[in-house]
Amino acid sequence: MAIDKGMPIEQVQRLLGHVRIDTKLRYAIVNQKNVKMAHKKYIG
């Protein structure tokens, strides 16, 4: 949920105590709406 609300994955990683980011990626589900919003924000 934190990732869906815009929290950077690196911060979620630290919060959960994961040493490697790929550990968190196993559990992260990408919300398609957030992908579209990020694309607009960073790419235009």
mmCIF entry with sequence, helices, sheets and N, C-alpha, C, O atoms, coordinates in Angstrom:
data_MODEL
# 
_entry.id   MODEL 
# 
_entity.id                         1 
_entity.type                       polymer 
_entity.pdbx_number_of_molecules   1 
# 
_entity_poly.entity_id                      1 
_entity_poly.type                           'polypeptide(L)' 
_entity_poly.nstd_linkage                   no 
_entity_poly.nstd_monomer                   no 
_entity_poly.pdbx_seq_one_letter_code       MAIDKGMPIEQVQRLLGHVRIDTKLRYAIVNQKNVKMAHKKYIG 
_entity_poly.pdbx_seq_one_letter_code_can   MAIDKGMPIEQVQRLLGHVRIDTKLRYAIVNQKNVKMAHKKYIG 
_entity_poly.pdbx_strand_id                 A 
# 
loop_
_entity_poly_seq.entity_id 
_entity_poly_seq.num 
_entity_poly_seq.mon_id 
_entity_poly_seq.hetero 
1 1  MET n 
1 2  ALA n 
1 3  ILE n 
1 4  ASP n 
1 5  LYS n 
1 6  GLY n 
1 7  MET n 
1 8  PRO n 
1 9  ILE n 
1 10 GLU n 
1 11 GLN n 
1 12 VAL n 
1 13 GLN n 
1 14 ARG n 
1 15 LEU n 
1 16 LEU n 
1 17 GLY n 
1 18 HIS n 
1 19 VAL n 
1 20 ARG n 
1 21 ILE n 
1 22 ASP n 
1 23 THR n 
1 24 LYS n 
1 25 LEU n 
1 26 ARG n 
1 27 TYR n 
1 28 ALA n 
1 29 ILE n 
1 30 VAL n 
1 31 ASN n 
1 32 GLN n 
1 33 LYS n 
1 34 ASN n 
1 35 VAL n 
1 36 LYS n 
1 37 MET n 
1 38 ALA n 
1 39 HIS n 
1 40 LYS n 
1 41 LYS n 
1 42 TYR n 
1 43 ILE n 
1 44 GLY n 
# 
_struct_asym.id          A 
_struct_asym.entity_id   1 
# 
loop_
_struct_conf.conf_type_id 
_struct_conf.id 
_struct_conf.pdbx_PDB_helix_id 
_struct_conf.beg_label_comp_id 
_struct_conf.beg_label_asym_id 
_struct_conf.beg_label_seq_id 
_struct_conf.pdbx_beg_PDB_ins_code 
_struct_conf.end_label_comp_id 
_struct_conf.end_label_asym_id 
_struct_conf.end_label_seq_id 
_struct_conf.pdbx_end_PDB_ins_code 
_struct_conf.beg_auth_comp_id 
_struct_conf.beg_auth_asym_id 
_struct_conf.beg_auth_seq_id 
_struct_conf.end_auth_comp_id 
_struct_conf.end_auth_asym_id 
_struct_conf.end_auth_seq_id 
_struct_conf.pdbx_PDB_helix_class 
_struct_conf.details 
_struct_conf.pdbx_PDB_helix_length 
HELX_P HELX_P1 AA1 ILE A 9  ? LEU A 16 ? ILE A 9  LEU A 16 1 ? 8  
HELX_P HELX_P2 AA2 ILE A 21 ? LEU A 25 ? ILE A 21 LEU A 25 1 ? 5  
HELX_P HELX_P3 AA3 GLN A 32 ? TYR A 42 ? GLN A 32 TYR A 42 1 ? 11 
# 
_struct_conf_type.id          HELX_P 
_struct_conf_type.criteria    ? 
_struct_conf_type.reference   ? 
# 
loop_
_atom_site.group_PDB 
_atom_site.id 
_atom_site.type_symbol 
_atom_site.label_atom_id 
_atom_site.label_alt_id 
_atom_site.label_comp_id 
_atom_site.label_asym_id 
_atom_site.label_entity_id 
_atom_site.label_seq_id 
_atom_site.pdbx_PDB_ins_code 
_atom_site.Cartn_x 
_atom_site.Cartn_y 
_atom_site.Cartn_z 
_atom_site.occupancy 
_atom_site.B_iso_or_equiv 
_atom_site.pdbx_formal_charge 
_atom_site.auth_seq_id 
_atom_site.auth_comp_id 
_atom_site.auth_asym_id 
_atom_site.auth_atom_id 
_atom_site.pdbx_PDB_model_num 
ATOM 1   N N  . MET A 1 1  ? 0.823  -1.194  0.000   1.00 0.00 ? 1  MET A N  1 
ATOM 2   C CA . MET A 1 1  ? 0.000  0.000   0.000   1.00 0.00 ? 1  MET A CA 1 
ATOM 3   C C  . MET A 1 1  ? 0.864  1.253   0.000   1.00 0.00 ? 1  MET A C  1 
ATOM 4   O O  . MET A 1 1  ? 0.514  2.245   -0.639  1.00 0.00 ? 1  MET A O  1 
ATOM 5   N N  . ALA A 1 2  ? 1.976  1.219   0.703   1.00 0.00 ? 2  ALA A N  1 
ATOM 6   C CA . ALA A 1 2  ? 2.842  2.393   0.767   1.00 0.00 ? 2  ALA A CA 1 
ATOM 7   C C  . ALA A 1 2  ? 3.383  2.742   -0.619  1.00 0.00 ? 2  ALA A C  1 
ATOM 8   O O  . ALA A 1 2  ? 3.468  3.916   -0.980  1.00 0.00 ? 2  ALA A O  1 
ATOM 9   N N  . ILE A 1 3  ? 3.740  1.736   -1.377  1.00 0.00 ? 3  ILE A N  1 
ATOM 10  C CA . ILE A 1 3  ? 4.247  1.967   -2.732  1.00 0.00 ? 3  ILE A CA 1 
ATOM 11  C C  . ILE A 1 3  ? 3.147  2.567   -3.598  1.00 0.00 ? 3  ILE A C  1 
ATOM 12  O O  . ILE A 1 3  ? 3.400  3.491   -4.370  1.00 0.00 ? 3  ILE A O  1 
ATOM 13  N N  . ASP A 1 4  ? 1.931  2.046   -3.475  1.00 0.00 ? 4  ASP A N  1 
ATOM 14  C CA . ASP A 1 4  ? 0.806  2.578   -4.241  1.00 0.00 ? 4  ASP A CA 1 
ATOM 15  C C  . ASP A 1 4  ? 0.514  4.028   -3.898  1.00 0.00 ? 4  ASP A C  1 
ATOM 16  O O  . ASP A 1 4  ? -0.018 4.766   -4.727  1.00 0.00 ? 4  ASP A O  1 
ATOM 17  N N  . LYS A 1 5  ? 0.852  4.439   -2.700  1.00 0.00 ? 5  LYS A N  1 
ATOM 18  C CA . LYS A 1 5  ? 0.601  5.823   -2.288  1.00 0.00 ? 5  LYS A CA 1 
ATOM 19  C C  . LYS A 1 5  ? 1.790  6.735   -2.588  1.00 0.00 ? 5  LYS A C  1 
ATOM 20  O O  . LYS A 1 5  ? 1.779  7.916   -2.238  1.00 0.00 ? 5  LYS A O  1 
ATOM 21  N N  . GLY A 1 6  ? 2.820  6.175   -3.243  1.00 0.00 ? 6  GLY A N  1 
ATOM 22  C CA . GLY A 1 6  ? 3.928  6.996   -3.701  1.00 0.00 ? 6  GLY A CA 1 
ATOM 23  C C  . GLY A 1 6  ? 5.210  6.898   -2.896  1.00 0.00 ? 6  GLY A C  1 
ATOM 24  O O  . GLY A 1 6  ? 6.179  7.595   -3.196  1.00 0.00 ? 6  GLY A O  1 
ATOM 25  N N  . MET A 1 7  ? 5.236  6.049   -1.881  1.00 0.00 ? 7  MET A N  1 
ATOM 26  C CA . MET A 1 7  ? 6.465  5.908   -1.099  1.00 0.00 ? 7  MET A CA 1 
ATOM 27  C C  . MET A 1 7  ? 7.517  5.200   -1.952  1.00 0.00 ? 7  MET A C  1 
ATOM 28  O O  . MET A 1 7  ? 7.240  4.140   -2.513  1.00 0.00 ? 7  MET A O  1 
ATOM 29  N N  . PRO A 1 8  ? 8.710  5.768   -2.055  1.00 0.00 ? 8  PRO A N  1 
ATOM 30  C CA . PRO A 1 8  ? 9.761  5.117   -2.844  1.00 0.00 ? 8  PRO A CA 1 
ATOM 31  C C  . PRO A 1 8  ? 10.075 3.722   -2.310  1.00 0.00 ? 8  PRO A C  1 
ATOM 32  O O  . PRO A 1 8  ? 10.112 3.498   -1.100  1.00 0.00 ? 8  PRO A O  1 
ATOM 33  N N  . ILE A 1 9  ? 10.297 2.802   -3.222  1.00 0.00 ? 9  ILE A N  1 
ATOM 34  C CA . ILE A 1 9  ? 10.525 1.408   -2.837  1.00 0.00 ? 9  ILE A CA 1 
ATOM 35  C C  . ILE A 1 9  ? 11.754 1.256   -1.949  1.00 0.00 ? 9  ILE A C  1 
ATOM 36  O O  . ILE A 1 9  ? 11.808 0.349   -1.118  1.00 0.00 ? 9  ILE A O  1 
ATOM 37  N N  . GLU A 1 10 ? 12.746 2.140   -2.116  1.00 0.00 ? 10 GLU A N  1 
ATOM 38  C CA . GLU A 1 10 ? 13.940 2.073   -1.276  1.00 0.00 ? 10 GLU A CA 1 
ATOM 39  C C  . GLU A 1 10 ? 13.592 2.356   0.189   1.00 0.00 ? 10 GLU A C  1 
ATOM 40  O O  . GLU A 1 10 ? 14.191 1.780   1.097   1.00 0.00 ? 10 GLU A O  1 
ATOM 41  N N  . GLN A 1 11 ? 12.626 3.240   0.408   1.00 0.00 ? 11 GLN A N  1 
ATOM 42  C CA . GLN A 1 11 ? 12.207 3.544   1.776   1.00 0.00 ? 11 GLN A CA 1 
ATOM 43  C C  . GLN A 1 11 ? 11.393 2.396   2.365   1.00 0.00 ? 11 GLN A C  1 
ATOM 44  O O  . GLN A 1 11 ? 11.515 2.086   3.550   1.00 0.00 ? 11 GLN A O  1 
ATOM 45  N N  . VAL A 1 12 ? 10.572 1.771   1.542   1.00 0.00 ? 12 VAL A N  1 
ATOM 46  C CA . VAL A 1 12 ? 9.812  0.599   1.994   1.00 0.00 ? 12 VAL A CA 1 
ATOM 47  C C  . VAL A 1 12 ? 10.786 -0.522  2.356   1.00 0.00 ? 12 VAL A C  1 
ATOM 48  O O  . VAL A 1 12 ? 10.606 -1.219  3.355   1.00 0.00 ? 12 VAL A O  1 
ATOM 49  N N  . GLN A 1 13 ? 11.808 -0.680  1.539   1.00 0.00 ? 13 GLN A N  1 
ATOM 50  C CA . GLN A 1 13 ? 12.833 -1.696  1.792   1.00 0.00 ? 13 GLN A CA 1 
ATOM 51  C C  . GLN A 1 13 ? 13.450 -1.505  3.167   1.00 0.00 ? 13 GLN A C  1 
ATOM 52  O O  . GLN A 1 13 ? 13.561 -2.456  3.941   1.00 0.00 ? 13 GLN A O  1 
ATOM 53  N N  . ARG A 1 14 ? 13.856 -0.261  3.476   1.00 0.00 ? 14 ARG A N  1 
ATOM 54  C CA . ARG A 1 14 ? 14.478 0.038   4.771   1.00 0.00 ? 14 ARG A CA 1 
ATOM 55  C C  . ARG A 1 14 ? 13.490 -0.170  5.914   1.00 0.00 ? 14 ARG A C  1 
ATOM 56  O O  . ARG A 1 14 ? 13.839 -0.713  6.962   1.00 0.00 ? 14 ARG A O  1 
ATOM 57  N N  . LEU A 1 15 ? 12.259 0.267   5.699   1.00 0.00 ? 15 LEU A N  1 
ATOM 58  C CA . LEU A 1 15 ? 11.220 0.134   6.723   1.00 0.00 ? 15 LEU A CA 1 
ATOM 59  C C  . LEU A 1 15 ? 11.001 -1.330  7.100   1.00 0.00 ? 15 LEU A C  1 
ATOM 60  O O  . LEU A 1 15 ? 10.821 -1.656  8.273   1.00 0.00 ? 15 LEU A O  1 
ATOM 61  N N  . LEU A 1 16 ? 11.019 -2.200  6.105   1.00 0.00 ? 16 LEU A N  1 
ATOM 62  C CA . LEU A 1 16 ? 10.788 -3.623  6.337   1.00 0.00 ? 16 LEU A CA 1 
ATOM 63  C C  . LEU A 1 16 ? 12.045 -4.380  6.739   1.00 0.00 ? 16 LEU A C  1 
ATOM 64  O O  . LEU A 1 16 ? 11.982 -5.551  7.116   1.00 0.00 ? 16 LEU A O  1 
ATOM 65  N N  . GLY A 1 17 ? 13.197 -3.700  6.654   1.00 0.00 ? 17 GLY A N  1 
ATOM 66  C CA . GLY A 1 17 ? 14.441 -4.331  7.074   1.00 0.00 ? 17 GLY A CA 1 
ATOM 67  C C  . GLY A 1 17 ? 15.051 -5.266  6.045   1.00 0.00 ? 17 GLY A C  1 
ATOM 68  O O  . GLY A 1 17 ? 15.890 -6.101  6.382   1.00 0.00 ? 17 GLY A O  1 
ATOM 69  N N  . HIS A 1 18 ? 14.635 -5.132  4.793   1.00 0.00 ? 18 HIS A N  1 
ATOM 70  C CA . HIS A 1 18 ? 15.210 -5.965  3.742   1.00 0.00 ? 18 HIS A CA 1 
ATOM 71  C C  . HIS A 1 18 ? 16.552 -5.391  3.320   1.00 0.00 ? 18 HIS A C  1 
ATOM 72  O O  . HIS A 1 18 ? 16.684 -4.189  3.090   1.00 0.00 ? 18 HIS A O  1 
ATOM 73  N N  . VAL A 1 19 ? 17.537 -6.258  3.222   1.00 0.00 ? 19 VAL A N  1 
ATOM 74  C CA . VAL A 1 19 ? 18.870 -5.832  2.814   1.00 0.00 ? 19 VAL A CA 1 
ATOM 75  C C  . VAL A 1 19 ? 18.906 -5.608  1.303   1.00 0.00 ? 19 VAL A C  1 
ATOM 76  O O  . VAL A 1 19 ? 19.512 -4.651  0.821   1.00 0.00 ? 19 VAL A O  1 
ATOM 77  N N  . ARG A 1 20 ? 18.257 -6.494  0.574   1.00 0.00 ? 20 ARG A N  1 
ATOM 78  C CA . ARG A 1 20 ? 18.265 -6.409  -0.890  1.00 0.00 ? 20 ARG A CA 1 
ATOM 79  C C  . ARG A 1 20 ? 16.895 -5.973  -1.384  1.00 0.00 ? 20 ARG A C  1 
ATOM 80  O O  . ARG A 1 20 ? 15.871 -6.448  -0.893  1.00 0.00 ? 20 ARG A O  1 
ATOM 81  N N  . ILE A 1 21 ? 16.877 -5.071  -2.351  1.00 0.00 ? 21 ILE A N  1 
ATOM 82  C CA . ILE A 1 21 ? 15.610 -4.553  -2.864  1.00 0.00 ? 21 ILE A CA 1 
ATOM 83  C C  . ILE A 1 21 ? 14.801 -5.638  -3.580  1.00 0.00 ? 21 ILE A C  1 
ATOM 84  O O  . ILE A 1 21 ? 13.572 -5.574  -3.596  1.00 0.00 ? 21 ILE A O  1 
ATOM 85  N N  . ASP A 1 22 ? 15.465 -6.626  -4.166  1.00 0.00 ? 22 ASP A N  1 
ATOM 86  C CA . ASP A 1 22 ? 14.721 -7.662  -4.873  1.00 0.00 ? 22 ASP A CA 1 
ATOM 87  C C  . ASP A 1 22 ? 13.866 -8.497  -3.923  1.00 0.00 ? 22 ASP A C  1 
ATOM 88  O O  . ASP A 1 22 ? 12.902 -9.125  -4.361  1.00 0.00 ? 22 ASP A O  1 
ATOM 89  N N  . THR A 1 23 ? 14.196 -8.517  -2.638  1.00 0.00 ? 23 THR A N  1 
ATOM 90  C CA . THR A 1 23 ? 13.355 -9.197  -1.653  1.00 0.00 ? 23 THR A CA 1 
ATOM 91  C C  . THR A 1 23 ? 11.994 -8.518  -1.598  1.00 0.00 ? 23 THR A C  1 
ATOM 92  O O  . THR A 1 23 ? 10.966 -9.194  -1.560  1.00 0.00 ? 23 THR A O  1 
ATOM 93  N N  . LYS A 1 24 ? 11.975 -7.214  -1.593  1.00 0.00 ? 24 LYS A N  1 
ATOM 94  C CA . LYS A 1 24 ? 10.716 -6.473  -1.545  1.00 0.00 ? 24 LYS A CA 1 
ATOM 95  C C  . LYS A 1 24 ? 9.942  -6.622  -2.840  1.00 0.00 ? 24 LYS A C  1 
ATOM 96  O O  . LYS A 1 24 ? 8.713  -6.688  -2.830  1.00 0.00 ? 24 LYS A O  1 
ATOM 97  N N  . LEU A 1 25 ? 10.653 -6.676  -3.950  1.00 0.00 ? 25 LEU A N  1 
ATOM 98  C CA . LEU A 1 25 ? 9.985  -6.771  -5.247  1.00 0.00 ? 25 LEU A CA 1 
ATOM 99  C C  . LEU A 1 25 ? 9.147  -8.039  -5.385  1.00 0.00 ? 25 LEU A C  1 
ATOM 100 O O  . LEU A 1 25 ? 8.194  -8.071  -6.163  1.00 0.00 ? 25 LEU A O  1 
ATOM 101 N N  . ARG A 1 26 ? 9.488  -9.056  -4.653  1.00 0.00 ? 26 ARG A N  1 
ATOM 102 C CA . ARG A 1 26 ? 8.682  -10.286 -4.697  1.00 0.00 ? 26 ARG A CA 1 
ATOM 103 C C  . ARG A 1 26 ? 7.259  -10.047 -4.227  1.00 0.00 ? 26 ARG A C  1 
ATOM 104 O O  . ARG A 1 26 ? 6.329  -10.716 -4.678  1.00 0.00 ? 26 ARG A O  1 
ATOM 105 N N  . TYR A 1 27 ? 7.089  -9.093  -3.321  1.00 0.00 ? 27 TYR A N  1 
ATOM 106 C CA . TYR A 1 27 ? 5.789  -8.849  -2.708  1.00 0.00 ? 27 TYR A CA 1 
ATOM 107 C C  . TYR A 1 27 ? 5.076  -7.625  -3.273  1.00 0.00 ? 27 TYR A C  1 
ATOM 108 O O  . TYR A 1 27 ? 3.893  -7.418  -3.004  1.00 0.00 ? 27 TYR A O  1 
ATOM 109 N N  . ALA A 1 28 ? 5.773  -6.830  -4.038  1.00 0.00 ? 28 ALA A N  1 
ATOM 110 C CA . ALA A 1 28 ? 5.186  -5.598  -4.581  1.00 0.00 ? 28 ALA A CA 1 
ATOM 111 C C  . ALA A 1 28 ? 4.288  -5.919  -5.768  1.00 0.00 ? 28 ALA A C  1 
ATOM 112 O O  . ALA A 1 28 ? 4.663  -6.674  -6.665  1.00 0.00 ? 28 ALA A O  1 
ATOM 113 N N  . ILE A 1 29 ? 3.118  -5.343  -5.756  1.00 0.00 ? 29 ILE A N  1 
ATOM 114 C CA . ILE A 1 29 ? 2.194  -5.460  -6.875  1.00 0.00 ? 29 ILE A CA 1 
ATOM 115 C C  . ILE A 1 29 ? 2.066  -4.069  -7.467  1.00 0.00 ? 29 ILE A C  1 
ATOM 116 O O  . ILE A 1 29 ? 1.718  -3.117  -6.769  1.00 0.00 ? 29 ILE A O  1 
ATOM 117 N N  . VAL A 1 30 ? 2.346  -3.955  -8.749  1.00 0.00 ? 30 VAL A N  1 
ATOM 118 C CA . VAL A 1 30 ? 2.316  -2.652  -9.397  1.00 0.00 ? 30 VAL A CA 1 
ATOM 119 C C  . VAL A 1 30 ? 0.883  -2.329  -9.806  1.00 0.00 ? 30 VAL A C  1 
ATOM 120 O O  . VAL A 1 30 ? 0.229  -3.099  -10.510 1.00 0.00 ? 30 VAL A O  1 
ATOM 121 N N  . ASN A 1 31 ? 0.417  -1.182  -9.352  1.00 0.00 ? 31 ASN A N  1 
ATOM 122 C CA . ASN A 1 31 ? -0.904 -0.702  -9.700  1.00 0.00 ? 31 ASN A CA 1 
ATOM 123 C C  . ASN A 1 31 ? -0.800 0.010   -11.041 1.00 0.00 ? 31 ASN A C  1 
ATOM 124 O O  . ASN A 1 31 ? -0.023 0.954   -11.179 1.00 0.00 ? 31 ASN A O  1 
ATOM 125 N N  . GLN A 1 32 ? -1.569 -0.429  -12.025 1.00 0.00 ? 32 GLN A N  1 
ATOM 126 C CA . GLN A 1 32 ? -1.488 0.125   -13.375 1.00 0.00 ? 32 GLN A CA 1 
ATOM 127 C C  . GLN A 1 32 ? -1.762 1.624   -13.394 1.00 0.00 ? 32 GLN A C  1 
ATOM 128 O O  . GLN A 1 32 ? -1.154 2.355   -14.176 1.00 0.00 ? 32 GLN A O  1 
ATOM 129 N N  . LYS A 1 33 ? -2.664 2.084   -12.548 1.00 0.00 ? 33 LYS A N  1 
ATOM 130 C CA . LYS A 1 33 ? -2.970 3.519   -12.464 1.00 0.00 ? 33 LYS A CA 1 
ATOM 131 C C  . LYS A 1 33 ? -1.716 4.297   -12.049 1.00 0.00 ? 33 LYS A C  1 
ATOM 132 O O  . LYS A 1 33 ? -1.440 5.370   -12.587 1.00 0.00 ? 33 LYS A O  1 
ATOM 133 N N  . ASN A 1 34 ? -0.967 3.757   -11.100 1.00 0.00 ? 34 ASN A N  1 
ATOM 134 C CA . ASN A 1 34 ? 0.255  4.423   -10.649 1.00 0.00 ? 34 ASN A CA 1 
ATOM 135 C C  . ASN A 1 34 ? 1.316  4.453   -11.735 1.00 0.00 ? 34 ASN A C  1 
ATOM 136 O O  . ASN A 1 34 ? 2.083  5.411   -11.832 1.00 0.00 ? 34 ASN A O  1 
ATOM 137 N N  . VAL A 1 35 ? 1.364  3.423   -12.542 1.00 0.00 ? 35 VAL A N  1 
ATOM 138 C CA . VAL A 1 35 ? 2.322  3.388   -13.649 1.00 0.00 ? 35 VAL A CA 1 
ATOM 139 C C  . VAL A 1 35 ? 2.004  4.509   -14.631 1.00 0.00 ? 35 VAL A C  1 
ATOM 140 O O  . VAL A 1 35 ? 2.905  5.209   -15.095 1.00 0.00 ? 35 VAL A O  1 
ATOM 141 N N  . LYS A 1 36 ? 0.734  4.676   -14.943 1.00 0.00 ? 36 LYS A N  1 
ATOM 142 C CA . LYS A 1 36 ? 0.321  5.734   -15.870 1.00 0.00 ? 36 LYS A CA 1 
ATOM 143 C C  . LYS A 1 36 ? 0.614  7.111   -15.296 1.00 0.00 ? 36 LYS A C  1 
ATOM 144 O O  . LYS A 1 36 ? 1.078  7.994   -16.017 1.00 0.00 ? 36 LYS A O  1 
ATOM 145 N N  . MET A 1 37 ? 0.351  7.306   -14.016 1.00 0.00 ? 37 MET A N  1 
ATOM 146 C CA . MET A 1 37 ? 0.610  8.588   -13.372 1.00 0.00 ? 37 MET A CA 1 
ATOM 147 C C  . MET A 1 37 ? 2.101  8.898   -13.344 1.00 0.00 ? 37 MET A C  1 
ATOM 148 O O  . MET A 1 37 ? 2.501  10.036  -13.593 1.00 0.00 ? 37 MET A O  1 
ATOM 149 N N  . ALA A 1 38 ? 2.924  7.900   -13.045 1.00 0.00 ? 38 ALA A N  1 
ATOM 150 C CA . ALA A 1 38 ? 4.371  8.092   -13.015 1.00 0.00 ? 38 ALA A CA 1 
ATOM 151 C C  . ALA A 1 38 ? 4.898  8.410   -14.408 1.00 0.00 ? 38 ALA A C  1 
ATOM 152 O O  . ALA A 1 38 ? 5.787  9.247   -14.566 1.00 0.00 ? 38 ALA A O  1 
ATOM 153 N N  . HIS A 1 39 ? 4.354  7.750   -15.401 1.00 0.00 ? 39 HIS A N  1 
ATOM 154 C CA . HIS A 1 39 ? 4.769  8.020   -16.777 1.00 0.00 ? 39 HIS A CA 1 
ATOM 155 C C  . HIS A 1 39 ? 4.485  9.471   -17.119 1.00 0.00 ? 39 HIS A C  1 
ATOM 156 O O  . HIS A 1 39 ? 5.344  10.168  -17.659 1.00 0.00 ? 39 HIS A O  1 
ATOM 157 N N  . LYS A 1 40 ? 3.275  9.925   -16.804 1.00 0.00 ? 40 LYS A N  1 
ATOM 158 C CA . LYS A 1 40 ? 2.911  11.325  -17.061 1.00 0.00 ? 40 LYS A CA 1 
ATOM 159 C C  . LYS A 1 40 ? 3.841  12.279  -16.324 1.00 0.00 ? 40 LYS A C  1 
ATOM 160 O O  . LYS A 1 40 ? 4.279  13.282  -16.887 1.00 0.00 ? 40 LYS A O  1 
ATOM 161 N N  . LYS A 1 41 ? 4.142  11.970  -15.072 1.00 0.00 ? 41 LYS A N  1 
ATOM 162 C CA . LYS A 1 41 ? 4.959  12.843  -14.240 1.00 0.00 ? 41 LYS A CA 1 
ATOM 163 C C  . LYS A 1 41 ? 6.398  12.938  -14.753 1.00 0.00 ? 41 LYS A C  1 
ATOM 164 O O  . LYS A 1 41 ? 6.959  14.031  -14.835 1.00 0.00 ? 41 LYS A O  1 
ATOM 165 N N  . TYR A 1 42 ? 6.985  11.806  -15.093 1.00 0.00 ? 42 TYR A N  1 
ATOM 166 C CA . TYR A 1 42 ? 8.400  11.784  -15.430 1.00 0.00 ? 42 TYR A CA 1 
ATOM 167 C C  . TYR A 1 42 ? 8.699  11.866  -16.921 1.00 0.00 ? 42 TYR A C  1 
ATOM 168 O O  . TYR A 1 42 ? 9.761  12.348  -17.313 1.00 0.00 ? 42 TYR A O  1 
ATOM 169 N N  . ILE A 1 43 ? 7.786  11.405  -17.748 1.00 0.00 ? 43 ILE A N  1 
ATOM 170 C CA . ILE A 1 43 ? 8.041  11.362  -19.182 1.00 0.00 ? 43 ILE A CA 1 
ATOM 171 C C  . ILE A 1 43 ? 7.209  12.426  -19.919 1.00 0.00 ? 43 ILE A C  1 
ATOM 172 O O  . ILE A 1 43 ? 7.646  12.995  -20.919 1.00 0.00 ? 43 ILE A O  1 
ATOM 173 N N  . GLY A 1 44 ? 6.023  12.671  -19.405 1.00 0.00 ? 44 GLY A N  1 
ATOM 174 C CA . GLY A 1 44 ? 5.193  13.703  -20.019 1.00 0.00 ? 44 GLY A CA 1 
ATOM 175 C C  . GLY A 1 44 ? 4.067  13.111  -20.712 1.00 0.00 ? 44 GLY A C  1 
ATOM 176 O O  . GLY A 1 44 ? 3.253  13.829  -21.293 1.00 0.00 ? 44 GLY A O  1 
# 
